Amino acid sequence: MIIGTGIDIVNIDRIERIIARWGALFLARVFTEKEIQWCRRRARPASCFALRFAAKEAFLKAIGWGLQNGIRWTDMEVERTPLGKPFAFIPP
C-alpha cells in the first residue's frame, strides 16, 4: 500500500561541509550507527550520507509527518535492496 510520495534533493557539498564542521555530533543526531558504519566504509562517505539524508526527508514527506510530530532522524533507517535501490523504514 502506498501511503504517499516524497521527493527530496540534497547538495552533497553541503553535507560534506556540515560533517567537516560538526562531525560526530551531526552524524549521531541524524543517522543510526548502522548507517554511519555503512557510509564510512564507502569511497565517498559524503555522497552516502547525502543519499540517506534525502531518503529520510522524502520518507517524512511521504508519510505526511514532520520532525515536530515525535519522530527523530534516528528513528528512521535507510538501507539498500540487493540492486542498490534505497528504501527507508522505521526499525522495530
ChimeraX commands (.cxc) that place a marker at each C-alpha (Angstrom):
marker #1 position 0.00,0.00,0.00 radius 0.5
marker #1 position 1.34,3.42,-0.93 radius 0.5
marker #1 position 0.76,5.97,1.83 radius 0.5
marker #1 position 2.20,8.93,-0.04 radius 0.5
marker #1 position 5.11,10.06,-2.14 radius 0.5
marker #1 position 8.09,12.09,-1.12 radius 0.5
marker #1 position 10.96,13.64,-3.06 radius 0.5
marker #1 position 14.00,15.43,-1.75 radius 0.5
marker #1 position 17.24,16.75,-3.21 radius 0.5
marker #1 position 20.36,17.28,-1.12 radius 0.5
marker #1 position 23.57,19.06,-2.08 radius 0.5
marker #1 position 26.46,16.66,-1.41 radius 0.5
marker #1 position 28.92,19.53,-0.85 radius 0.5
marker #1 position 26.61,20.95,1.82 radius 0.5
marker #1 position 26.50,17.64,3.67 radius 0.5
marker #1 position 30.29,17.39,3.37 radius 0.5
marker #1 position 30.69,20.87,4.91 radius 0.5
marker #1 position 28.28,20.03,7.74 radius 0.5
marker #1 position 30.21,16.84,8.51 radius 0.5
marker #1 position 33.51,18.75,8.43 radius 0.5
marker #1 position 32.11,21.34,10.85 radius 0.5
marker #1 position 30.06,19.21,13.24 radius 0.5
marker #1 position 31.50,15.72,12.72 radius 0.5
marker #1 position 30.20,13.02,15.05 radius 0.5
marker #1 position 27.60,15.37,16.59 radius 0.5
marker #1 position 25.80,15.75,13.27 radius 0.5
marker #1 position 26.18,12.11,12.32 radius 0.5
marker #1 position 24.82,10.82,15.65 radius 0.5
marker #1 position 21.87,13.23,15.52 radius 0.5
marker #1 position 20.77,12.27,12.00 radius 0.5
marker #1 position 21.97,8.73,11.28 radius 0.5
marker #1 position 21.78,5.38,13.02 radius 0.5
marker #1 position 25.00,3.65,13.98 radius 0.5
marker #1 position 24.42,1.12,11.20 radius 0.5
marker #1 position 24.10,3.93,8.62 radius 0.5
marker #1 position 27.21,5.68,9.93 radius 0.5
marker #1 position 29.28,2.50,9.71 radius 0.5
marker #1 position 27.98,1.74,6.21 radius 0.5
marker #1 position 28.71,5.23,4.85 radius 0.5
marker #1 position 32.16,5.50,6.43 radius 0.5
marker #1 position 33.20,2.37,4.51 radius 0.5
marker #1 position 32.28,3.93,1.16 radius 0.5
marker #1 position 34.79,5.61,-1.15 radius 0.5
marker #1 position 32.76,8.86,-0.95 radius 0.5
marker #1 position 31.13,8.94,2.50 radius 0.5
marker #1 position 29.55,12.39,1.98 radius 0.5
marker #1 position 27.60,11.08,-1.04 radius 0.5
marker #1 position 26.38,8.14,1.01 radius 0.5
marker #1 position 25.29,10.36,3.90 radius 0.5
marker #1 position 23.61,12.80,1.48 radius 0.5
marker #1 position 21.63,9.98,-0.13 radius 0.5
marker #1 position 20.42,8.77,3.25 radius 0.5
marker #1 position 19.57,12.30,4.40 radius 0.5
marker #1 position 17.50,12.87,1.24 radius 0.5
marker #1 position 15.78,9.49,1.64 radius 0.5
marker #1 position 14.84,10.32,5.24 radius 0.5
marker #1 position 13.46,13.72,4.19 radius 0.5
marker #1 position 11.45,12.08,1.41 radius 0.5
marker #1 position 10.21,9.41,3.83 radius 0.5
marker #1 position 8.89,12.10,6.19 radius 0.5
marker #1 position 7.12,13.80,3.29 radius 0.5
marker #1 position 5.63,10.51,2.09 radius 0.5
marker #1 position 4.14,9.61,5.47 radius 0.5
marker #1 position 2.94,13.17,5.99 radius 0.5
marker #1 position 4.82,13.70,9.25 radius 0.5
marker #1 position 7.43,16.19,10.19 radius 0.5
marker #1 position 10.09,16.01,12.82 radius 0.5
marker #1 position 7.82,18.01,15.13 radius 0.5
marker #1 position 5.38,15.08,15.30 radius 0.5
marker #1 position 7.54,12.96,17.58 radius 0.5
marker #1 position 9.75,11.16,15.07 radius 0.5
marker #1 position 13.52,11.67,15.24 radius 0.5
marker #1 position 16.09,11.31,12.48 radius 0.5
marker #1 position 17.49,8.23,14.15 radius 0.5
marker #1 position 14.04,6.60,14.35 radius 0.5
marker #1 position 14.30,6.05,10.59 radius 0.5
marker #1 position 16.87,3.96,8.79 radius 0.5
marker #1 position 17.83,3.76,5.13 radius 0.5
marker #1 position 19.06,0.54,3.56 radius 0.5
marker #1 position 19.50,-0.74,0.02 radius 0.5
marker #1 position 17.85,-3.51,-1.91 radius 0.5
marker #1 position 20.18,-6.11,-3.49 radius 0.5
marker #1 position 20.04,-3.99,-6.66 radius 0.5
marker #1 position 21.11,-0.85,-4.78 radius 0.5
marker #1 position 17.77,0.94,-4.56 radius 0.5
marker #1 position 17.49,2.86,-1.26 radius 0.5
marker #1 position 14.46,2.44,0.98 radius 0.5
marker #1 position 13.58,3.96,4.33 radius 0.5
marker #1 position 11.80,2.31,7.23 radius 0.5
marker #1 position 11.29,2.57,10.97 radius 0.5
marker #1 position 13.12,-0.38,12.57 radius 0.5
marker #1 position 11.36,-2.35,15.31 radius 0.5
marker link #1:1,2 radius 0.2
marker link #1:2,3 radius 0.2
marker link #1:3,4 radius 0.2
marker link #1:4,5 radius 0.2
marker link #1:5,6 radius 0.2
marker link #1:6,7 radius 0.2
marker link #1:7,8 radius 0.2
marker link #1:8,9 radius 0.2
marker link #1:9,10 radius 0.2
marker link #1:10,11 radius 0.2
marker link #1:11,12 radius 0.2
marker link #1:12,13 radius 0.2
marker link #1:13,14 radius 0.2
marker link #1:14,15 radius 0.2
marker link #1:15,16 radius 0.2
marker link #1:16,17 radius 0.2
marker link #1:17,18 radius 0.2
marker link #1:18,19 radius 0.2
marker link #1:19,20 radius 0.2
marker link #1:20,21 radius 0.2
marker link #1:21,22 radius 0.2
marker link #1:22,23 radius 0.2
marker link #1:23,24 radius 0.2
marker link #1:24,25 radius 0.2
marker link #1:25,26 radius 0.2
marker link #1:26,27 radius 0.2
marker link #1:27,28 radius 0.2
marker link #1:28,29 radius 0.2
marker link #1:29,30 radius 0.2
marker link #1:30,31 radius 0.2
marker link #1:31,32 radius 0.2
marker link #1:32,33 radius 0.2
marker link #1:33,34 radius 0.2
marker link #1:34,35 radius 0.2
marker link #1:35,36 radius 0.2
marker link #1:36,37 radius 0.2
marker link #1:37,38 radius 0.2
marker link #1:38,39 radius 0.2
marker link #1:39,40 radius 0.2
marker link #1:40,41 radius 0.2
marker link #1:41,42 radius 0.2
marker link #1:42,43 radius 0.2
marker link #1:43,44 radius 0.2
marker link #1:44,45 radius 0.2
marker link #1:45,46 radius 0.2
marker link #1:46,47 radius 0.2
marker link #1:47,48 radius 0.2
marker link #1:48,49 radius 0.2
marker link #1:49,50 radius 0.2
marker link #1:50,51 radius 0.2
marker link #1:51,52 radius 0.2
marker link #1:52,53 radius 0.2
marker link #1:53,54 radius 0.2
marker link #1:54,55 radius 0.2
marker link #1:55,56 radius 0.2
marker link #1:56,57 radius 0.2
marker link #1:57,58 radius 0.2
marker link #1:58,59 radius 0.2
marker link #1:59,60 radius 0.2
marker link #1:60,61 radius 0.2
marker link #1:61,62 radius 0.2
marker link #1:62,63 radius 0.2
marker link #1:63,64 radius 0.2
marker link #1:64,65 radius 0.2
marker link #1:65,66 radius 0.2
marker link #1:66,67 radius 0.2
marker link #1:67,68 radius 0.2
marker link #1:68,69 radius 0.2
marker link #1:69,70 radius 0.2
marker link #1:70,71 radius 0.2
marker link #1:71,72 radius 0.2
marker link #1:72,73 radius 0.2
marker link #1:73,74 radius 0.2
marker link #1:74,75 radius 0.2
marker link #1:75,76 radius 0.2
marker link #1:76,77 radius 0.2
marker link #1:77,78 radius 0.2
marker link #1:78,79 radius 0.2
marker link #1:79,80 radius 0.2
marker link #1:80,81 radius 0.2
marker link #1:81,82 radius 0.2
marker link #1:82,83 radius 0.2
marker link #1:83,84 radius 0.2
marker link #1:84,85 radius 0.2
marker link #1:85,86 radius 0.2
marker link #1:86,87 radius 0.2
marker link #1:87,88 radius 0.2
marker link #1:88,89 radius 0.2
marker link #1:89,90 radius 0.2
marker link #1:90,91 radius 0.2
marker link #1:91,92 radius 0.2
view
